[in-house]
């Protein structure tokens, strides 16, 4: 209907009132200026992209998009080794109260890699934050036997109350007997917690004549070697880092310690073998 009305008006031969009033303007007459549709596109000012503020703003925006320079970091894989571990250290020192074999002092791999060794690298960030050392009591044994954290959580998995002893043992280079602090554990499913002093070494012991022992290190950035005697630390700052490896005393065997230095190159994986000595 709209299209028919327009055609009728165009064929009547009589100008409409609105045509008379605005005809000149519609044809671009009288005002001396070209209609907007006649302005060539090139004459229109260039439009800025949304959010941009000109060439200077664009340059600054591009620089901001890149962000600050990333720190120069690399990764480090450490192998802890004790060659020719004596048979006494590799043998079970007897049985637990539960009649199960006690774990040997150390269980080296066939190539003398040492699991359950503490590794501390200067400048390494904590593996987790906050770091909680979780130790469980089950079958008259503590697991894991080496843990790292700024707090200790001890969980029972036995069907009767248990009594443990927590001792502050000093530092890696100067172990002391420490005064035992009793830890009472209810039946399975209950957890006891304790805060630890930064940098100190603790032992957790079962209530037996020959106790099972787990060691806990409140060492920032500390790690524990896996079953193959390795530990991987990521995002270390480029440069030299001192490395300490420590195997706790147990099963009648003294503690062993080793030292090394790793040089980190940005974007690369460094490797270091630390040998334990008495």
N, C-alpha and C positions, 0 to 999 in steps of 0.2 A: 504494500500500500504506500509506503514512503517513496519507493522508486517511481510509482505512477504519478504521484503528486508532483514530483520534481519535473518530470517530462511535460506534464500539462502546463506548468508555469512557464517553461522555456518556449512553448509553441504558441502562446496566446498573443504575442506581439506587443503586449502592454507591459511597460516596466512596473515592477512592484515598488512599493514605497521604500522598502529597505534597500532596493537596488539604487533608487534615486539618491537616497541619502548617503549611501556608502559606495557608490559605484566608483568614484574617483579613487577612493582609498584602496578598493579591491584591485583596481587596475594599476595602482602605483602612481596616480596622477596627483599633482598639486603639492605634494609634500616635499618633492625634490629628493627623496631618499628611496633607494631601492628596497623592495620588499625583502623580508628576512630570507625568503627562499632563494632570492637572487644572489645573496652573498656567497661567493665561492668558498668551498670548505677550507681552502688554504688561508683565508683571511681570519678564520676563527682562531683564538688563542689556544695553544696546546693545553690539553687538560692534564693535570698531574694525577698520577696513580693514587688511588685511595691510600691515605696513611703516610704518603711521602711528603717531604718538605723541600723539594728541589734537589739540585745536584749535590750540595753540601750535605743535606740531610741523608740522601741516599748513600753517600760514602760512609757517613757515620753509622748508618743502619747496617751496612754490610760488615763493617768492622765489629759492631756489637754482636752480629749474628754468629760470628766465629767464636766468640767467648774468649775467656782468658786462656793463655797457653797451658797445655796439660803438663803436669809434672813429669820429669824424666824418671821413669821407674822401670824395673825389670823383675824377673822371677828368679828364685833360688831353690834348687833341689839339693838336699843334704842327705848323705848316706853315713850312718854311724856304723863303725866296724870295730870288731875285736877279733883279731886273727888268732887262731889256735886256742879257742876257749877250752880251758881244762875240763876234764870229764866231771870233776866234782861240782863245777858250776852248772853243768848241763844235766845233772842227775837230780831226781826227786829226793829231797831230804827227809822223806818219811811219809806218814799219813796224818790226815787231819782227824779231829774228833768225830767227824762223820764217816771215818774209815775210807776216805777217798785219798788218792795220791796227792801230796803237796806239790805245787808247781816248782820246777827248778828255779835256781837263781836267774838263769837266762836261757832262752831257747833260740840260739842263733840259726840263721839260714845256712844252707849248704855252702854259701860263699861268705859266711861270717858276718852277714848283716845282723844288726842287733835291734829287735823290736822292744817296745816299752822303755825306750830311753828318752829322757827329757832333753829337749834342744831349745836353747835360748839364743836368739839373734838380736844383737843391738839394733834398735831402730825399727823392729818389726811391730806392727800393730797387733792388738789382740785378735785372735781368730773369731771370737764372738763378743758382743757387748750387750749386757753385762756377762762376764764369764763365770759360770757356775760349774764347779767340779762335782760331778755326780758319781758316787761310789755306792755299790750295792753289796749287801751281805747275803750270801746264799751258799748252802752246802758247806758251811764252815770255812768259806773263803771270801775274800774281798775282790771285787772287780769293778773297774780296771785296777791294776796295781800301781799305775802312775797316772795322775790327772793334773790338770792345770786350771786354776780359777781364783777369783778374788773372794769367793764364798764356797762353802762345802755343803753339799746335800747328801746325807747318808740314808739310804732306803733299805728297809728290811724285806727279805723274801723268804723268811723262815716262819714256822708256825708257833714260835714261842718267843718270849721276850729275850733280848740279848743285851749284853754289856760290852761296850768297846772303850778304848782309851785313845784320846787325841793328844798328841804331843807336838809342841813347837820345837823344831830341831835345829834352828839357826839358819845357816846359809850353805850353799853348795860346797864352798871351800872350808867351812868350819862347822861340821855337824856336832851337835851336843845331844846328850841323852834326853833332855827335856822333861818337864814335870807332867805326868799324865793327868788329863782332865776326863772324868768319866762321861761317857755318852750312853744313855739308856734308850734302847730301841724297843718299842712294843712289837706286837706280832706283824706279820706280813702286811705290806701296804702302807705302813707308817714311815714318815721321813723326819729326820732330825737335821737341823741346819746350824751352821756356825760361820761367823765372820772370820776372815784371815788377814793377818798383817801383810801389807805389800812387801814383796821381796823375800819373804820367809819360806822355809821348807817345813812341812808338817808330816807326821806319820800317824796313821790310823791303824790300831791294832785290835785283834780279837782277844777275848779273855781266855787265854790258854797258856799253859806253861811254855810252849813254843808257838807264839802267836803268828797268825797270818798278818801280813803288813801291806798296807797301801801307802804310797807317798803322794802328797799333794803339794804342788808348787804355786805359790801366789806370785808368779813371775809374769809381768806384762809381756805379751808377745811370745810366751812359751808355747811349745808344741811337743807332741809325743810321737815317736816314730811308729810306723805301721808294722804289719807282720813281716815285711821285707827289710825293715831297718831304714826306711826312707821317710822324709817329710818334705813337703813342698810349701814354700812360702811365696806368696804373690805380692806384687806392688811394693817392692823395696826401692828406696831412693837410690839413684845411681851413685856409685862410690864404694868404698871399703866398709865392710861390716864384720865385727868380731862375732864368732860363733863358739858356743860352749855346748858340749854334749855330756850328759851325766847319767850313769846307771846306778840306781840306789843300792845300798847294801841289803842283802837278804840271803837266807839259806846258809848262813855262816860265811858268806863271801863279802869282802869289803866293797865299798863304793868305788866306782871307776869314773874318771873324768877325762875329757879330751878338749883341745882347743884348736881353732883354725880361723882363717880370715877369708872371706869371700868378696870378690870385686864384682859389683853389679854394673852392667852396661844397659842403658835404656833400650827397652824393646827386645831384650834378649833373655835367654834362660842360662843362668850360671849353674855350675855343678861343683860340689865340694864333698870330699870324703873326710870325716873326722874319725881318727883312731883313738879308742879308749885306752888309757894307761892307768896303772894303779896309783 
